[in-house]
Amino acid sequence: MANPKKKHTPMRRDMRRSANFRLEAASLSTCPKCKASTLSHRVCGGCGYYGNELVLPPKQEKKNPEGK
Ligand SMILES: [Zn+2]
């Protein structure tokens, strides 16, 4: 039975695996409310809507409860 004569080094193994690795661009969809491009199945970062439902209220200026 054909067998490899020598064990491949970790570097050789990792180079082989890394040859098939590529970063993919995130698939973006458009927010129906503010028309900003968002990640699909995520709350829109611009208006805080998910679909037609307001999930995150719009950002307000941070109020420090300690009054500093
Ligand atoms: Zn939006």
PDB file of the backbone (N, CA, C, O) and the ligand in Angstrom, with CONECT records:
HET     ZN  A 101       1
ATOM      1  N   MET A   1       0.840  -1.190   0.000  1.00  0.00           N
ATOM      2  CA  MET A   1       0.000   0.000   0.000  1.00  0.00           C
ATOM      3  C   MET A   1       0.875   1.240   0.000  1.00  0.00           C
ATOM      4  O   MET A   1       1.866   1.310   0.727  1.00  0.00           O
ATOM      5  N   ALA A   2       0.503   2.225  -0.824  1.00  0.00           N
ATOM      6  CA  ALA A   2       1.329   3.426  -0.942  1.00  0.00           C
ATOM      7  C   ALA A   2       1.227   4.243   0.330  1.00  0.00           C
ATOM      8  O   ALA A   2       0.140   4.562   0.812  1.00  0.00           O
ATOM      9  N   ASN A   3       2.373   4.564   0.843  1.00  0.00           N
ATOM     10  CA  ASN A   3       2.416   5.377   2.057  1.00  0.00           C
ATOM     11  C   ASN A   3       3.416   6.499   1.882  1.00  0.00           C
ATOM     12  O   ASN A   3       4.404   6.338   1.166  1.00  0.00           O
ATOM     13  N   PRO A   4       3.186   7.609   2.508  1.00  0.00           N
ATOM     14  CA  PRO A   4       4.203   8.670   2.458  1.00  0.00           C
ATOM     15  C   PRO A   4       5.462   8.221   3.163  1.00  0.00           C
ATOM     16  O   PRO A   4       5.415   7.590   4.219  1.00  0.00           O
ATOM     17  N   LYS A   5       6.606   8.563   2.553  1.00  0.00           N
ATOM     18  CA  LYS A   5       7.877   8.074   3.077  1.00  0.00           C
ATOM     19  C   LYS A   5       8.258   8.795   4.352  1.00  0.00           C
ATOM     20  O   LYS A   5       8.808   8.209   5.285  1.00  0.00           O
ATOM     21  N   LYS A   6       7.947  10.096   4.368  1.00  0.00           N
ATOM     22  CA  LYS A   6       8.320  10.906   5.538  1.00  0.00           C
ATOM     23  C   LYS A   6       7.127  11.729   5.977  1.00  0.00           C
ATOM     24  O   LYS A   6       6.278  12.112   5.173  1.00  0.00           O
ATOM     25  N   LYS A   7       7.084  11.985   7.245  1.00  0.00           N
ATOM     26  CA  LYS A   7       6.041  12.864   7.772  1.00  0.00           C
ATOM     27  C   LYS A   7       6.337  14.294   7.334  1.00  0.00           C
ATOM     28  O   LYS A   7       7.475  14.758   7.417  1.00  0.00           O
ATOM     29  N   HIS A   8       5.288  14.996   6.861  1.00  0.00           N
ATOM     30  CA  HIS A   8       5.495  16.392   6.469  1.00  0.00           C
ATOM     31  C   HIS A   8       5.674  17.252   7.707  1.00  0.00           C
ATOM     32  O   HIS A   8       5.094  16.993   8.761  1.00  0.00           O
ATOM     33  N   THR A   9       6.483  18.270   7.551  1.00  0.00           N
ATOM     34  CA  THR A   9       6.730  19.172   8.677  1.00  0.00           C
ATOM     35  C   THR A   9       5.485  20.013   8.948  1.00  0.00           C
ATOM     36  O   THR A   9       4.651  20.185   8.059  1.00  0.00           O
ATOM     37  N   PRO A  10       5.349  20.542  10.174  1.00  0.00           N
ATOM     38  CA  PRO A  10       4.213  21.426  10.469  1.00  0.00           C
ATOM     39  C   PRO A  10       4.142  22.616   9.531  1.00  0.00           C
ATOM     40  O   PRO A  10       3.049  23.058   9.177  1.00  0.00           O
ATOM     41  N   MET A  11       5.295  23.144   9.121  1.00  0.00           N
ATOM     42  CA  MET A  11       5.287  24.295   8.217  1.00  0.00           C
ATOM     43  C   MET A  11       4.679  23.910   6.873  1.00  0.00           C
ATOM     44  O   MET A  11       3.865  24.640   6.307  1.00  0.00           O
ATOM     45  N   ARG A  12       5.087  22.761   6.383  1.00  0.00           N
ATOM     46  CA  ARG A  12       4.564  22.308   5.101  1.00  0.00           C
ATOM     47  C   ARG A  12       3.060  22.058   5.190  1.00  0.00           C
ATOM     48  O   ARG A  12       2.311  22.410   4.278  1.00  0.00           O
ATOM     49  N   ARG A  13       2.631  21.460   6.274  1.00  0.00           N
ATOM     50  CA  ARG A  13       1.203  21.228   6.492  1.00  0.00           C
ATOM     51  C   ARG A  13       0.442  22.554   6.542  1.00  0.00           C
ATOM     52  O   ARG A  13      -0.607  22.697   5.913  1.00  0.00           O
ATOM     53  N   ASP A  14       0.978  23.531   7.299  1.00  0.00           N
ATOM     54  CA  ASP A  14       0.274  24.798   7.464  1.00  0.00           C
ATOM     55  C   ASP A  14       0.267  25.599   6.179  1.00  0.00           C
ATOM     56  O   ASP A  14      -0.704  26.294   5.881  1.00  0.00           O
ATOM     57  N   MET A  15       1.355  25.506   5.408  1.00  0.00           N
ATOM     58  CA  MET A  15       1.371  26.209   4.123  1.00  0.00           C
ATOM     59  C   MET A  15       0.302  25.633   3.187  1.00  0.00           C
ATOM     60  O   MET A  15      -0.348  26.368   2.444  1.00  0.00           O
ATOM     61  N   ARG A  16       0.134  24.324   3.235  1.00  0.00           N
ATOM     62  CA  ARG A  16      -0.877  23.691   2.392  1.00  0.00           C
ATOM     63  C   ARG A  16      -2.268  24.176   2.799  1.00  0.00           C
ATOM     64  O   ARG A  16      -3.103  24.487   1.949  1.00  0.00           O
ATOM     65  N   ARG A  17      -2.502  24.236   4.104  1.00  0.00           N
ATOM     66  CA  ARG A  17      -3.835  24.651   4.571  1.00  0.00           C
ATOM     67  C   ARG A  17      -4.078  26.135   4.292  1.00  0.00           C
ATOM     68  O   ARG A  17      -5.192  26.536   3.958  1.00  0.00           O
ATOM     69  N   SER A  18      -3.030  26.941   4.431  1.00  0.00           N
ATOM     70  CA  SER A  18      -3.224  28.379   4.256  1.00  0.00           C
ATOM     71  C   SER A  18      -3.418  28.755   2.796  1.00  0.00           C
ATOM     72  O   SER A  18      -3.896  29.849   2.494  1.00  0.00           O
ATOM     73  N   ALA A  19      -3.052  27.857   1.887  1.00  0.00           N
ATOM     74  CA  ALA A  19      -3.199  28.174   0.472  1.00  0.00           C
ATOM     75  C   ALA A  19      -4.660  28.298   0.092  1.00  0.00           C
ATOM     76  O   ALA A  19      -4.986  28.953  -0.898  1.00  0.00           O
ATOM     77  N   ASN A  20      -5.552  27.677   0.864  1.00  0.00           N
ATOM     78  CA  ASN A  20      -6.981  27.725   0.534  1.00  0.00           C
ATOM     79  C   ASN A  20      -7.727  28.742   1.371  1.00  0.00           C
ATOM     80  O   ASN A  20      -8.953  28.830   1.294  1.00  0.00           O
ATOM     81  N   PHE A  21      -6.995  29.522   2.179  1.00  0.00           N
ATOM     82  CA  PHE A  21      -7.655  30.469   3.081  1.00  0.00           C
ATOM     83  C   PHE A  21      -7.764  31.828   2.419  1.00  0.00           C
ATOM     84  O   PHE A  21      -6.770  32.396   1.967  1.00  0.00           O
ATOM     85  N   ARG A  22      -8.991  32.343   2.367  1.00  0.00           N
ATOM     86  CA  ARG A  22      -9.182  33.698   1.858  1.00  0.00           C
ATOM     87  C   ARG A  22     -10.227  34.393   2.706  1.00  0.00           C
ATOM     88  O   ARG A  22     -11.199  33.784   3.153  1.00  0.00           O
ATOM     89  N   LEU A  23     -10.010  35.668   2.916  1.00  0.00           N
ATOM     90  CA  LEU A  23     -11.022  36.476   3.595  1.00  0.00           C
ATOM     91  C   LEU A  23     -12.123  36.807   2.603  1.00  0.00           C
ATOM     92  O   LEU A  23     -11.863  37.170   1.455  1.00  0.00           O
ATOM     93  N   GLU A  24     -13.351  36.675   3.067  1.00  0.00           N
ATOM     94  CA  GLU A  24     -14.473  37.023   2.200  1.00  0.00           C
ATOM     95  C   GLU A  24     -15.076  38.333   2.656  1.00  0.00           C
ATOM     96  O   GLU A  24     -15.127  38.628   3.850  1.00  0.00           O
ATOM     97  N   ALA A  25     -15.526  39.107   1.706  1.00  0.00           N
ATOM     98  CA  ALA A  25     -16.192  40.358   2.051  1.00  0.00           C
ATOM     99  C   ALA A  25     -17.533  40.040   2.705  1.00  0.00           C
ATOM    100  O   ALA A  25     -18.237  39.110   2.310  1.00  0.00           O
ATOM    101  N   ALA A  26     -17.864  40.840   3.716  1.00  0.00           N
ATOM    102  CA  ALA A  26     -19.129  40.618   4.400  1.00  0.00           C
ATOM    103  C   ALA A  26     -20.283  40.923   3.467  1.00  0.00           C
ATOM    104  O   ALA A  26     -20.277  41.922   2.747  1.00  0.00           O
ATOM    105  N   SER A  27     -21.275  40.042   3.493  1.00  0.00           N
ATOM    106  CA  SER A  27     -22.432  40.263   2.620  1.00  0.00           C
ATOM    107  C   SER A  27     -23.344  41.289   3.279  1.00  0.00           C
ATOM    108  O   SER A  27     -23.901  41.056   4.352  1.00  0.00           O
ATOM    109  N   LEU A  28     -23.481  42.422   2.616  1.00  0.00           N
ATOM    110  CA  LEU A  28     -24.236  43.520   3.197  1.00  0.00           C
ATOM    111  C   LEU A  28     -25.625  43.589   2.587  1.00  0.00           C
ATOM    112  O   LEU A  28     -25.830  43.272   1.415  1.00  0.00           O
ATOM    113  N   SER A  29     -26.566  44.008   3.410  1.00  0.00           N
ATOM    114  CA  SER A  29     -27.905  44.292   2.908  1.00  0.00           C
ATOM    115  C   SER A  29     -28.227  45.744   3.238  1.00  0.00           C
ATOM    116  O   SER A  29     -27.481  46.404   3.962  1.00  0.00           O
ATOM    117  N   THR A  30     -29.317  46.226   2.714  1.00  0.00           N
ATOM    118  CA  THR A  30     -29.673  47.631   2.891  1.00  0.00           C
ATOM    119  C   THR A  30     -30.786  47.757   3.918  1.00  0.00           C
ATOM    120  O   THR A  30     -31.774  47.024   3.877  1.00  0.00           O
ATOM    121  N   CYS A  31     -30.612  48.692   4.837  1.00  0.00           N
ATOM    122  CA  CYS A  31     -31.624  48.925   5.865  1.00  0.00           C
ATOM    123  C   CYS A  31     -32.876  49.523   5.211  1.00  0.00           C
ATOM    124  O   CYS A  31     -32.768  50.502   4.473  1.00  0.00           O
ATOM    125  N   PRO A  32     -34.059  48.956   5.465  1.00  0.00           N
ATOM    126  CA  PRO A  32     -35.282  49.503   4.846  1.00  0.00           C
ATOM    127  C   PRO A  32     -35.659  50.872   5.408  1.00  0.00           C
ATOM    128  O   PRO A  32     -36.408  51.618   4.778  1.00  0.00           O
ATOM    129  N   LYS A  33     -35.141  51.203   6.596  1.00  0.00           N
ATOM    130  CA  LYS A  33     -35.513  52.478   7.213  1.00  0.00           C
ATOM    131  C   LYS A  33     -34.616  53.616   6.733  1.00  0.00           C
ATOM    132  O   LYS A  33     -35.094  54.625   6.215  1.00  0.00           O
ATOM    133  N   CYS A  34     -33.294  53.432   6.915  1.00  0.00           N
ATOM    134  CA  CYS A  34     -32.393  54.563   6.654  1.00  0.00           C
ATOM    135  C   CYS A  34     -31.515  54.320   5.435  1.00  0.00           C
ATOM    136  O   CYS A  34     -30.654  55.140   5.114  1.00  0.00           O
ATOM    137  N   LYS A  35     -31.726  53.200   4.758  1.00  0.00           N
ATOM    138  CA  LYS A  35     -31.018  52.873   3.514  1.00  0.00           C
ATOM    139  C   LYS A  35     -29.507  52.720   3.700  1.00  0.00           C
ATOM    140  O   LYS A  35     -28.752  52.737   2.727  1.00  0.00           O
ATOM    141  N   ALA A  36     -29.077  52.575   4.934  1.00  0.00           N
ATOM    142  CA  ALA A  36     -27.658  52.333   5.168  1.00  0.00           C
ATOM    143  C   ALA A  36     -27.367  50.855   4.942  1.00  0.00           C
ATOM    144  O   ALA A  36     -28.249  50.014   5.117  1.00  0.00           O
ATOM    145  N   SER A  37     -26.144  50.536   4.556  1.00  0.00           N
ATOM    146  CA  SER A  37     -25.788  49.142   4.365  1.00  0.00           C
ATOM    147  C   SER A  37     -25.468  48.526   5.722  1.00  0.00           C
ATOM    148  O   SER A  37     -24.669  49.061   6.491  1.00  0.00           O
ATOM    149  N   THR A  38     -26.094  47.412   5.996  1.00  0.00           N
ATOM    150  CA  THR A  38     -25.920  46.727   7.277  1.00  0.00           C
ATOM    151  C   THR A  38     -25.651  45.261   7.030  1.00  0.00           C
ATOM    152  O   THR A  38     -25.880  44.754   5.932  1.00  0.00           O
ATOM    153  N   LEU A  39     -25.166  44.583   8.050  1.00  0.00           N
ATOM    154  CA  LEU A  39     -25.061  43.134   7.990  1.00  0.00           C
ATOM    155  C   LEU A  39     -26.469  42.550   8.044  1.00  0.00           C
ATOM    156  O   LEU A  39     -27.310  43.016   8.813  1.00  0.00           O
ATOM    157  N   SER A  40     -26.724  41.534   7.231  1.00  0.00           N
ATOM    158  CA  SER A  40     -28.050  40.939   7.237  1.00  0.00           C
ATOM    159  C   SER A  40     -28.280  40.184   8.543  1.00  0.00           C
ATOM    160  O   SER A  40     -27.341  39.647   9.130  1.00  0.00           O
ATOM    161  N   HIS A  41     -29.512  40.148   8.985  1.00  0.00           N
ATOM    162  CA  HIS A  41     -29.928  39.502  10.227  1.00  0.00           C
ATOM    163  C   HIS A  41     -29.303  40.164  11.445  1.00  0.00           C
ATOM    164  O   HIS A  41     -29.127  39.524  12.482  1.00  0.00           O
ATOM    165  N   ARG A  42     -28.963  41.463  11.321  1.00  0.00           N
ATOM    166  CA  ARG A  42     -28.455  42.226  12.459  1.00  0.00           C
ATOM    167  C   ARG A  42     -29.257  43.518  12.577  1.00  0.00           C
ATOM    168  O   ARG A  42     -29.835  44.004  11.604  1.00  0.00           O
ATOM    169  N   VAL A  43     -29.277  44.058  13.784  1.00  0.00           N
ATOM    170  CA  VAL A  43     -29.915  45.350  13.992  1.00  0.00           C
ATOM    171  C   VAL A  43     -29.097  46.413  13.258  1.00  0.00           C
ATOM    172  O   VAL A  43     -27.866  46.391  13.282  1.00  0.00           O
ATOM    173  N   CYS A  44     -29.798  47.341  12.605  1.00  0.00           N
ATOM    174  CA  CYS A  44     -29.093  48.400  11.879  1.00  0.00           C
ATOM    175  C   CYS A  44     -28.343  49.285  12.870  1.00  0.00           C
ATOM    176  O   CYS A  44     -28.910  49.706  13.878  1.00  0.00           O
ATOM    177  N   GLY A  45     -27.086  49.566  12.592  1.00  0.00           N
ATOM    178  CA  GLY A  45     -26.305  50.387  13.496  1.00  0.00           C
ATOM    179  C   GLY A  45     -26.661  51.856  13.407  1.00  0.00           C
ATOM    180  O   GLY A  45     -26.393  52.617  14.336  1.00  0.00           O
ATOM    181  N   GLY A  46     -27.268  52.266  12.292  1.00  0.00           N
ATOM    182  CA  GLY A  46     -27.581  53.676  12.118  1.00  0.00           C
ATOM    183  C   GLY A  46     -28.858  54.078  12.831  1.00  0.00           C
ATOM    184  O   GLY A  46     -28.871  55.062  13.571  1.00  0.00           O
ATOM    185  N   CYS A  47     -29.950  53.317  12.616  1.00  0.00           N
ATOM    186  CA  CYS A  47     -31.237  53.735  13.168  1.00  0.00           C
ATOM    187  C   CYS A  47     -31.720  52.804  14.270  1.00  0.00           C
ATOM    188  O   CYS A  47     -32.664  53.146  14.983  1.00  0.00           O
ATOM    189  N   GLY A  48     -31.100  51.632  14.433  1.00  0.00           N
ATOM    190  CA  GLY A  48     -31.505  50.741  15.516  1.00  0.00           C
ATOM    191  C   GLY A  48     -32.725  49.904  15.200  1.00  0.00           C
ATOM    192  O   GLY A  48     -33.314  49.305  16.099  1.00  0.00           O
ATOM    193  N   TYR A  49     -33.117  49.852  13.930  1.00  0.00           N
ATOM    194  CA  TYR A  49     -34.275  49.057  13.556  1.00  0.00           C
ATOM    195  C   TYR A  49     -33.837  47.683  13.093  1.00  0.00           C
ATOM    196  O   TYR A  49     -32.786  47.528  12.470  1.00  0.00           O
ATOM    197  N   TYR A  50     -34.654  46.686  13.405  1.00  0.00           N
ATOM    198  CA  TYR A  50     -34.500  45.360  12.813  1.00  0.00           C
ATOM    199  C   TYR A  50     -35.802  45.076  12.090  1.00  0.00           C
ATOM    200  O   TYR A  50     -36.820  44.823  12.735  1.00  0.00           O
ATOM    201  N   GLY A  51     -35.794  45.113  10.766  1.00  0.00           N
ATOM    202  CA  GLY A  51     -37.034  45.017  10.024  1.00  0.00           C
ATOM    203  C   GLY A  51     -37.824  46.300  10.228  1.00  0.00           C
ATOM    204  O   GLY A  51     -37.325  47.393   9.959  1.00  0.00           O
ATOM    205  N   ASN A  52     -39.049  46.169  10.699  1.00  0.00           N
ATOM    206  CA  ASN A  52     -39.866  47.352  10.963  1.00  0.00           C
ATOM    207  C   ASN A  52     -39.976  47.637  12.454  1.00  0.00           C
ATOM    208  O   ASN A  52     -40.780  48.467  12.879  1.00  0.00           O
ATOM    209  N   GLU A  53     -39.161  46.943  13.247  1.00  0.00           N
ATOM    210  CA  GLU A  53     -39.288  47.054  14.699  1.00  0.00           C
ATOM    211  C   GLU A  53     -38.092  47.803  15.258  1.00  0.00           C
ATOM    212  O   GLU A  53     -36.946  47.498  14.928  1.00  0.00           O
ATOM    213  N   LEU A  54     -38.370  48.799  16.118  1.00  0.00           N
ATOM    214  CA  LEU A  54     -37.293  49.546  16.763  1.00  0.00           C
ATOM    215  C   LEU A  54     -36.749  48.708  17.914  1.00  0.00           C
ATOM    216  O   LEU A  54     -37.448  48.469  18.898  1.00  0.00           O
ATOM    217  N   VAL A  55     -35.529  48.272  17.791  1.00  0.00           N
ATOM    218  CA  VAL A  55     -34.930  47.406  18.810  1.00  0.00           C
ATOM    219  C   VAL A  55     -34.028  48.222  19.721  1.00  0.00           C
ATOM    220  O   VAL A  55     -34.110  48.123  20.945  1.00  0.00           O
ATOM    221  N   LEU A  56     -33.170  49.026  19.115  1.00  0.00           N
ATOM    222  CA  LEU A  56     -32.272  49.875  19.892  1.00  0.00           C
ATOM    223  C   LEU A  56     -32.701  51.329  19.721  1.00  0.00           C
ATOM    224  O   LEU A  56     -32.776  51.821  18.595  1.00  0.00           O
ATOM    225  N   PRO A  57     -32.980  52.010  20.807  1.00  0.00           N
ATOM    226  CA  PRO A  57     -33.306  53.431  20.664  1.00  0.00           C
ATOM    227  C   PRO A  57     -32.116  54.196  20.132  1.00  0.00           C
ATOM    228  O   PRO A  57     -30.975  53.818  20.400  1.00  0.00           O
ATOM    229  N   PRO A  58     -32.347  55.266  19.383  1.00  0.00           N
ATOM    230  CA  PRO A  58     -31.235  56.034  18.808  1.00  0.00           C
ATOM    231  C   PRO A  58     -30.306  56.562  19.893  1.00  0.00           C
ATOM    232  O   PRO A  58     -30.723  56.838  21.018  1.00  0.00           O
ATOM    233  N   LYS A  59     -29.051  56.693  19.528  1.00  0.00           N
ATOM    234  CA  LYS A  59     -28.038  57.073  20.512  1.00  0.00           C
ATOM    235  C   LYS A  59     -28.269  58.496  20.997  1.00  0.00           C
ATOM    236  O   LYS A  59     -28.538  59.410  20.216  1.00  0.00           O
ATOM    237  N   GLN A  60     -28.155  58.653  22.300  1.00  0.00           N
ATOM    238  CA  GLN A  60     -28.241  59.978  22.905  1.00  0.00           C
ATOM    239  C   GLN A  60     -26.899  60.293  23.527  1.00  0.00           C
ATOM    240  O   GLN A  60     -26.060  59.413  23.717  1.00  0.00           O
ATOM    241  N   GLU A  61     -26.713  61.548  23.837  1.00  0.00           N
ATOM    242  CA  GLU A  61     -25.452  61.925  24.483  1.00  0.00           C
ATOM    243  C   GLU A  61     -25.384  61.301  25.859  1.00  0.00           C
ATOM    244  O   GLU A  61     -26.359  61.273  26.609  1.00  0.00           O
ATOM    245  N   LYS A  62     -24.203  60.802  26.165  1.00  0.00           N
ATOM    246  CA  LYS A  62     -24.046  60.093  27.432  1.00  0.00           C
ATOM    247  C   LYS A  62     -24.195  61.045  28.615  1.00  0.00           C
ATOM    248  O   LYS A  62     -23.539  62.083  28.700  1.00  0.00           O
ATOM    249  N   LYS A  63     -25.073  60.651  29.511  1.00  0.00           N
ATOM    250  CA  LYS A  63     -25.253  61.434  30.725  1.00  0.00           C
ATOM    251  C   LYS A  63     -24.549  60.702  31.867  1.00  0.00           C
ATOM    252  O   LYS A  63     -24.796  59.523  32.123  1.00  0.00           O
ATOM    253  N   ASN A  64     -23.689  61.418  32.524  1.00  0.00           N
ATOM    254  CA  ASN A  64     -22.975  60.797  33.638  1.00  0.00           C
ATOM    255  C   ASN A  64     -23.814  60.890  34.899  1.00  0.00           C
ATOM    256  O   ASN A  64     -24.102  61.989  35.373  1.00  0.00           O
ATOM    257  N   PRO A  65     -24.212  59.742  35.450  1.00  0.00           N
ATOM    258  CA  PRO A  65     -25.072  59.800  36.640  1.00  0.00           C
ATOM    259  C   PRO A  65     -24.362  60.381  37.864  1.00  0.00           C
ATOM    260  O   PRO A  65     -25.009  60.853  38.799  1.00  0.00           O
ATOM    261  N   GLU A  66     -23.051  60.345  37.852  1.00  0.00           N
ATOM    262  CA  GLU A  66     -22.330  60.882  39.007  1.00  0.00           C
ATOM    263  C   GLU A  66     -22.115  62.378  38.879  1.00  0.00           C
ATOM    264  O   GLU A  66     -21.685  63.018  39.839  1.00  0.00           O
ATOM    265  N   GLY A  67     -22.395  62.937  37.746  1.00  0.00           N
ATOM    266  CA  GLY A  67     -22.288  64.379  37.581  1.00  0.00           C
ATOM    267  C   GLY A  67     -20.873  64.877  37.432  1.00  0.00           C
ATOM    268  O   GLY A  67     -20.599  66.047  37.700  1.00  0.00           O
ATOM    269  N   LYS A  68     -19.949  63.999  37.000  1.00  0.00           N
ATOM    270  CA  LYS A  68     -18.561  64.443  36.875  1.00  0.00           C
ATOM    271  C   LYS A  68     -18.362  65.184  35.557  1.00  0.00           C
ATOM    272  O   LYS A  68     -17.255  65.637  35.266  1.00  0.00           O
TER     273      LYS A  68
HETATM  274 ZN    ZN A 101     -31.179  51.780   9.537  1.00  0.00          ZN2+
END
